[in-house]
């Protein structure tokens, strides 16, 4: 779920752009975040995900393939980062997510029985689950497409932020704001879901564009440090203390940290209201020093048509005509890029 910093982010610290803005830029994408979006959005009218003839869910592969082709066509250099072992302090959030999925499943089945397809679709989106087989297939597909991916030792967003801080990626990509807490200089939202989207329970559509949030501008506008931003987040609620403090929203949390300077002092003022399932010091320490790896190699290759066809069409029943058409777009993009600059140079980070 991530921390909710939306109310603190003004138009002064973010910029809405077209996808072409990122041409030639390497972007570290939170893979699980993107795959869950695909699993939620790419569904039948009644909420059922796309499946192959064996009943295996394929919504995530559909989203990953066609969206990545769009990235290649726009000249982006995506790097997908996969979550590793979650930290122990995340146990409560994981349990909470499991419970919410179970509740959403009950509501989904009830909506189906009552014939309310719109409600069924909304609840179905909340039931999305990722399996090891689905993750494995996603990695195989990326290999076949010539797109680099990294297995993070822990949180994918932390690893994405690490790449951005090192300069191995131009920015971190996620719908959640946690990358800012992990120190990503730039966070891109809406990249994996940009385009025309229907508003829930309304016959209206909106055009969603990628937006860039600049950490330094954000901190300067709030007049706090990154450590204090983490402390604000802890008061609101993070994946490591999901409920936050009752009655303390983003603006109140910011006021408290500004006024008292640090979390410990704010907690004293809040008194008994400030109860945490995990020591706040541990949460702060994790955001400042998460487990990351430097064992990776960033190279982009031409897609291998036969391998892509094998995974998508032969194993999972995708339309070969549609897959071939998409691959042709990707290959033409590589050819165009090679005329504009050294293709060998482009393939390297």
C-alpha positions in Angstrom: 0.0 0.0 0.0 2.8 2.4 0.9 2.6 5.7 2.8 0.1 8.3 1.7 1.9 11.6 1.1 -0.5 12.8 -1.5 -1.9 15.7 0.5 1.6 17.1 1.1 2.7 17.1 -2.6 1.9 20.4 -4.4 2.1 21.1 -8.1 5.4 22.9 -7.4 7.3 19.7 -6.7 5.8 17.5 -9.5 5.7 17.7 -13.3 3.2 16.0 -15.6 4.8 14.8 -18.9 4.2 12.7 -21.9 5.9 9.3 -22.0 8.2 10.5 -24.8 9.9 12.7 -22.2 11.8 9.7 -20.9 13.4 8.8 -24.3 16.9 7.5 -23.7 16.4 7.4 -19.9 16.9 4.2 -17.8 14.1 3.8 -15.3 14.0 1.5 -12.3 10.5 0.1 -12.1 9.0 -1.6 -9.0 8.0 -4.8 -10.7 5.5 -6.1 -8.1 3.8 -2.7 -8.0 3.4 -2.8 -11.8 2.3 -6.5 -12.0 -0.3 -6.0 -9.3 -1.7 -3.0 -11.3 -1.9 -5.2 -14.4 -3.6 -8.0 -12.4 -6.1 -5.5 -11.1 -6.9 -3.6 -14.3 -6.7 -6.2 -17.0 -9.9 -8.2 -16.4 -13.1 -9.3 -17.9 -16.3 -7.2 -17.4 -17.3 -9.4 -14.4 -13.9 -9.1 -12.8 -12.4 -12.4 -13.9 -8.7 -12.1 -14.9 -7.4 -13.2 -18.3 -6.5 -16.9 -18.2 -5.1 -19.6 -20.6 -6.6 -23.0 -21.4 -5.1 -24.5 -18.2 -6.8 -21.8 -16.1 -3.5 -20.0 -15.4 -3.8 -16.2 -14.9 -2.2 -14.2 -17.7 -3.3 -10.6 -17.0 0.1 -9.8 -15.6 1.9 -11.1 -18.7 -0.4 -9.2 -21.0 0.2 -6.0 -19.2 3.9 -6.5 -18.9 4.4 -7.4 -22.5 2.3 -4.7 -24.2 3.3 -1.9 -21.8 7.0 -2.8 -22.1 6.7 -2.7 -25.9 5.2 0.8 -25.5 8.2 1.7 -23.4 10.6 0.4 -26.1 8.7 2.2 -28.8 9.0 5.5 -26.8 12.7 5.0 -26.4 12.7 4.2 -22.7 15.2 1.8 -21.0 13.1 0.0 -18.4 14.7 -2.0 -15.5 12.3 -4.1 -13.5 13.1 -4.6 -9.8 11.5 -7.6 -8.1 10.9 -7.8 -4.3 13.0 -10.1 -2.2 12.3 -11.3 1.3 10.2 -8.7 3.2 11.6 -7.4 6.5 10.2 -8.8 9.7 8.7 -5.4 10.6 6.4 -5.8 7.6 4.5 -8.8 9.1 1.5 -6.8 10.2 1.0 -5.2 6.8 1.2 -8.5 5.1 -1.4 -10.0 7.4 -3.6 -6.9 6.8 -3.4 -7.3 3.1 -4.2 -11.0 3.3 -7.3 -10.2 5.4 -8.5 -7.5 3.0 -8.1 -9.8 0.0 -10.2 -12.4 1.8 -12.9 -9.8 2.6 -12.8 -8.6 -1.0 -13.3 -12.1 -2.3 -16.4 -12.6 -0.2 -17.8 -9.3 -1.5 -16.9 -10.2 -5.1 -18.8 -13.5 -5.0 -21.8 -11.7 -3.4 -21.8 -9.1 -6.1 -21.7 -11.8 -8.8 -24.6 -13.6 -7.3 -26.6 -10.4 -7.2 -25.6 -9.6 -10.8 -23.9 -6.3 -9.9 -21.0 -6.6 -12.4 -19.6 -3.1 -11.7 -19.3 -3.9 -8.0 -17.9 -7.4 -8.8 -15.2 -5.9 -11.0 -14.2 -3.4 -8.3 -14.0 -6.0 -5.6 -12.2 -8.4 -8.0 -9.4 -5.9 -8.5 -8.8 -6.0 -4.7 -8.3 -9.8 -4.8 -5.3 -9.9 -7.0 -2.6 -12.3 -5.8 0.9 -13.0 -7.1 2.3 -16.5 -7.2 5.9 -17.7 -7.6 5.0 -19.2 -11.0 3.6 -15.8 -12.2 6.8 -14.0 -11.1 8.9 -16.7 -12.8 7.0 -16.3 -16.0 7.4 -12.5 -15.9 11.1 -12.8 -15.5 11.3 -15.3 -18.4 9.3 -12.9 -20.6 11.6 -10.0 -19.7 14.7 -12.1 -20.6 13.1 -13.0 -23.9 12.4 -9.3 -24.6 16.0 -8.3 -23.8 14.9 -6.2 -20.8 17.1 -6.3 -17.6 15.6 -7.2 -14.2 17.1 -7.2 -10.8 16.2 -9.5 -7.8 16.2 -7.2 -4.8 17.3 -8.8 -1.5 14.4 -7.1 0.2 12.0 -4.3 -0.8 11.9 -3.5 -4.6 11.3 0.2 -4.0 14.4 0.4 -1.9 16.4 -1.2 -4.6 14.9 1.1 -7.3 15.8 4.1 -5.1 19.3 2.8 -4.7 19.8 2.6 -8.5 18.4 6.1 -8.9 20.7 7.5 -6.1 23.7 5.8 -7.8 22.8 7.2 -11.2 22.3 3.8 -12.7 18.7 4.8 -13.3 17.3 8.2 -14.0 14.4 7.8 -11.6 12.5 5.2 -9.6 9.0 4.2 -10.9 6.2 3.2 -8.6 2.6 4.2 -7.7 3.6 4.3 -4.0 5.5 7.2 -2.5 7.9 5.0 -0.5 10.7 5.5 -3.0 11.0 9.0 -1.8 11.5 7.8 1.8 14.2 5.4 0.5 15.9 8.4 -1.0 15.1 8.3 -4.7 15.9 11.8 -6.1 13.1 11.5 -8.6 9.9 9.4 -8.4 7.8 8.7 -11.5 4.1 7.8 -10.9 1.5 6.7 -13.5 4.1 5.4 -16.0 2.7 1.8 -16.0 -1.0 2.9 -16.1 -0.8 6.0 -18.3 -3.5 6.4 -20.9 -7.3 6.6 -21.0 -8.9 5.1 -17.8 -12.5 4.7 -16.8 -13.6 6.2 -13.5 -15.1 3.7 -11.1 -18.9 3.5 -11.2 -19.1 6.4 -13.7 -19.4 6.5 -17.4 -16.5 8.9 -17.6 -12.9 8.5 -18.7 -9.8 10.5 -17.7 -6.4 10.7 -19.4 -3.7 9.7 -17.0 -0.2 11.0 -17.7 3.1 10.2 -16.0 4.2 12.6 -13.3 7.6 13.2 -11.9 8.1 14.1 -8.2 11.4 15.7 -7.2 12.6 14.8 -3.7 14.8 17.9 -3.2 12.0 20.3 -4.2 9.5 18.4 -2.0 11.8 18.6 1.1 12.6 22.3 0.4 8.9 23.2 0.1 8.1 21.3 3.4 11.1 22.8 5.0 12.2 19.4 6.5 15.0 16.9 5.9 14.6 13.4 4.4 14.9 11.9 7.9 12.1 14.2 9.1 10.0 13.1 6.1 10.4 9.5 7.2 9.3 10.6 10.7 6.2 12.3 9.2 5.5 9.0 7.3 5.8 7.0 10.5 3.2 9.2 12.2 0.8 8.8 9.3 1.4 5.0 8.8 3.8 3.0 6.7 4.0 -0.6 5.5 5.8 -1.3 8.8 3.2 0.4 11.1 0.1 0.4 8.8 -2.4 2.0 11.1 -0.3 5.0 12.0 -1.6 7.2 14.9 -5.3 7.7 15.1 -6.3 11.2 14.2 -2.9 12.1 12.8 -3.1 12.8 9.0 -0.3 14.1 6.7 -0.7 17.8 7.5 -0.9 17.2 11.3 2.1 14.9 11.2 4.1 17.6 9.3 3.1 20.3 11.8 4.2 18.0 14.7 7.6 17.3 13.2 8.2 20.9 12.2 7.3 22.1 15.6 9.1 19.6 17.7 12.0 18.8 15.4 12.1 15.1 15.7 9.8 12.0 16.1 10.8 11.3 19.7 9.6 14.7 20.9 6.3 14.5 18.9 5.6 11.1 20.4 6.0 12.5 23.9 3.4 15.2 23.1 1.0 12.6 21.6 1.2 10.6 24.8 -0.8 7.3 24.9 -2.1 7.9 21.4 1.3 7.1 20.0 1.3 3.4 20.1 3.4 1.4 17.6 3.5 -2.3 16.8 7.2 -1.9 15.8 9.8 0.4 17.4 9.7 3.6 15.3 13.5 3.7 15.5 13.7 0.4 13.6 11.3 1.7 10.9 13.4 4.8 10.4 16.6 2.8 10.3 15.2 0.5 7.6 14.2 3.4 5.4 17.6 5.0 5.8 19.6 1.7 5.4 17.5 -0.9 3.6 19.0 -4.1 2.2 20.1 -3.5 -1.4 22.5 -5.1 -3.8 25.1 -3.9 -6.3 25.3 -7.3 -7.9 23.6 -6.5 -11.2 24.4 -5.8 -14.8 22.3 -3.5 -17.0 22.1 -4.4 -20.6 19.2 -4.1 -23.1 19.0 -6.6 -26.0 16.9 -7.0 -29.1 13.8 -9.1 -28.4 14.1 -12.8 -29.3 10.9 -13.4 -31.2 10.9 -17.2 -30.9 11.2 -17.2 -27.2 8.6 -14.5 -26.7 6.2 -16.5 -29.0 6.9 -19.7 -27.0 6.1 -18.1 -23.7 3.1 -16.1 -24.7 1.5 -18.0 -27.5 2.5 -21.6 -27.1 2.4 -21.7 -23.3 -0.3 -19.2 -22.6 -2.6 -18.9 -25.6 -1.9 -15.3 -26.6 -2.8 -14.3 -30.2 0.3 -14.8 -32.3 -0.8 -12.2 -34.8 -1.1 -9.6 -32.0 2.2 -10.6 -30.4 4.0 -10.5 -33.7 2.5 -7.0 -34.4 3.7 -5.7 -31.1 7.2 -7.2 -31.5 7.5 -5.6 -35.0 6.9 -2.2 -33.3 9.7 -2.9 -30.8 12.1 -4.0 -33.5 11.3 -1.0 -35.7 12.0 1.2 -32.7 15.5 -0.4 -32.2 16.2 0.1 -35.9 15.2 3.7 -35.7 17.3 4.2 -32.6 20.3 2.7 -34.3 20.2 5.3 -37.0 20.1 8.1 -34.5 22.8 7.0 -32.2 25.2 4.1 -31.6 22.9 1.1 -30.9 25.7 -0.6 -28.9 25.9 2.5 -26.7 22.1 2.6 -26.3 22.1 -1.1 -25.2 24.5 -0.2 -22.4 23.4 1.8 -19.4 
